[in-house]
Amino acid sequence: MMERKIIVVTAAFGAEIVRQAGGQEFFIPLIAQAGADGVEIRRELLPSINETLINLAELAEKNNLFTYYSVPEYLFIAPGILNPQLAQFIQEATLLNAQAIKFALGAGAGALTKEQLSQQLSHFTIPLLIENDQTLTGKLSPMLTYFEKYHGLSGAQGMTFDMANWLWVDESPIAAAEQLAEYVSYCHVKAATRSASGWRAISLDDSNGEWRQLLSMMPKEIPLGIEFPLEGPDLAAVVHYYVELLRHA
């Protein structure tokens, strides 16, 4: 069986830590040295766009990492209406040499037929992934409605399944996995716990272990993204530990 591909999401280091380090560039050599295969670059953590993306692409290639691009935007801004900035975001992903670009669903495809949506997306060459986010449109029902109708069309290559985001929208991660696993192309491995101020992400070793059951329900060949907090005095050792844990889980 092929080894799982492991991606480290730069947001796992914390937005403030990334800023203090001078940007996402700082973490790419560390991610590579930890044995990961790829890095997920976050648009919201870019101090500037085009020049930074080119630099990140070059650095990732130098360190033998592939890239994914995460855009904190809705794919659909109204029912059946694609985000008007989609072409710009795809261009940015191209500068990054990204293998995939990730959005939240937003308002959904409305009354568009599968053929109509396929035509609208046909000139985009980078696979689009849709993640269950922490908003109402990231709940199980709209995600399931979308993928049951549109999965497999040209230009949209499946779902990013975030294990913990379901908790923020009062959904069962297990129930979501049971119904959506067949559509999943990428999995954000994440755990969370409830505090007085709401849900917060935690490291896997501090969790109840449900992530293992969820992972067993995912397609075996998909890449896994580390998106839980990566912290500690020896950050490289922490990243290496979790890369190996997930690769052999």
N, C-alpha and C positions, 0 to 999 in steps of 0.2 A: 504494500500500500504506500502511496506517495505520502511524504511528510507534509503536514499542514504548513501553509504559509502564514507567518505571523507578522502582523503590522502593528507598529506602535503609533498611537495617536498622540500628536504633540500636546494636545490639551490635557493629557493625563498628568503632565508635569505641573499644571496649574498656570493660569493666564498671567498671574503676577510674577511667577518664577520665570516664565518664558520672556516676559518683558525685561526683567532684571538681567537675564542672560544675554540680552541683545537681540533676541529673536529666535525663530525656530531653527535657524542654521546651526546654532550651538549644539543642538541635541542630535543632529544627524550622525556625526561620527560615533557618539555614545550609543545610539540605537544600533548602528552597524556592528560595533564591537561587542554588543550584547548578544549578537547572533540572530537578530531579526531579519526578515526578508524585505520589509517595506515600511514606509512611513506615511501616515495620513497628515497632510498639511491642512491647516485650518485657515480659512480666509479671514475670519474675525481676528486672528492673531498676526496678520500681516501689517507692518507699519506703512508699507507702500505695496503696490500690486505688481506691475509688470517686471520691473528690475529685480525685485525680491524673488519673484517666481522663477526667473531665469537663473538666478544665483542658486536657489534651492534645487532646481533641476540638475544643474551641473554638479552640485555637492552630493546629491543623492546618487547620481551616476558614478561619481568618483568612489563612493562608498558601497557600490553594488546593491543599492536599494531601489526598488520600484516605488512609485508614488501613487497615492489616491488624493483627491482634492475634495474637501468638505466645504460646502457653501451654505451658510445659515440663512437660507431663503426658501420660500415655497416654490415648488415647480409650477403650481397653478395658483394664480392670484385671485381668480374667480372661477366658478364652474366652467370648465372647458376652455379657459383662457390661460395660455402658457405665460410664464414670467417674461415680461418684455426685455429683461436683461439676460435672457438665457444664452443668446449668441455671444455676449460678452463673457459670461462665465465659462462657456465652452472654450473660447479663445484663451482665457487664462489657464484653463486646465491643459490646453495644448502647449502653452509656454512651460508648464510644469512637467510635460511628458507624462501626464497622469494616465493610469490605466483605467480609471473610473472617476466619475464625479458624482457627488452625493448631495441630495436635496431632501427637504421635508415635503410631504404630499401637498399640503395646503388645501384649497377648495375642491380638488379633484377634477376629473375629466368631464364631469357633467354629462351631457347627452351625446358627446362625441362617439362615433363608432370606432371600433378598433382600427379600421382602415383609415379613417380620417386622422386619428392621432398618429398612426404610423407614418402617414404622409407628412405631417407637420414636423416630425422628428427625424425624417429620413436623411436630411443633410447634416445631421450631427454625427460625428464619427467616434466620439468617446462614449462608452456605455454610461447611461444614466441609472443611478441607484436611488431608491426612495427609502428613507428611514422613518421609522415610527418615532416621532418627536414627543416632547412633553406638553403638547397642546391637544385640544379636543379632536383635531383632524388626525392626530397620531393614535387615536383609539382603535380598537380592533375592528369595529364595524366598517368605518371608511377605508381602512387599509385592505380589509378582505374584499370589500366591494370593488375596489380598484384592481387588485391583482386577479380576482376571478375573471374580470372582463378583459383586461389588457395585458396580462402576462404573456411574454413571448413575442410581442411586437417588436419590429425593428427599432433600434435606438433606445430601448428601455430594457435593461438587462436584469431586472429583478430588485429584490428588497435588501436593504441593510436592516438586519434584525438587531435592535438594541435590547439586550436582556433586561435591563433595569428601568428603561424609560416607561415601560408599562405601569410600573408602580406609581409614577407621578400622575397617571390618568385613571387610576383606580381599576386597572385591568390585571388579570392573572397572567404572568409571563408563561406559565405552563400551558394554559388554555390558548394563548396566542401562538405558541410554538406548535401546538397540535394542529392548528388550522392554517398556519402560514408557512410552515417549514419548507414546503415544496417550492415556494417562490423565492427562497432566500439565496442570495449570491455572496453575501458578506455578513459577518456577525460581529457586533461590538460586544465583547465579553465585559460585563460590568455587574457589580453587586451594589446594593444600597440598604440602608437602614433608616428607620423612621425616628426622628428626634422631635423635640418640642416645636421646632421651627419648620418641620416637614421632612421630606426625604432628602438624604444626602448619599453620595457615592462613597463606597469604602473599598479597601483592597480585598482581594479574594480570600486571603488567609483570615480576614476578620469577619467573613460572611458566614451564613448558615450552610453554604455549600450547594445551594440550589443551582448554581451555575453549571455544575457538572451534569445534572439531569438535563438542563436546557441544552447544553452542548451535545449531549448524546442524541438529541432530537433533530439536530441540524444536519444538512447534507455533509458528508464526510470530506468532500474535496474543497470546500469554500475556505477563503482566507479568514483568519480571526484577528480582530483588532483589539488591542489592549487600551481600554478607555477608563479604567478605574485609576484612582490616585496612585502615582508612583512617587514615593517619598523615602527619604532616609539619608544618612550621612554618606553612604557609598551608593550613589544613585546608579552607577553602572552595574553594580552587583545586584541591586534590586530589579533592574530591567532584565538582566540576564536570567535571574531566577524565574521570573514570570514568563519570559519567552520560552524557556525550557519546560516549565510547567504546562503551558498551553500546547506546545508542540507535541507533547507525549500524553496529553490528557485523554 
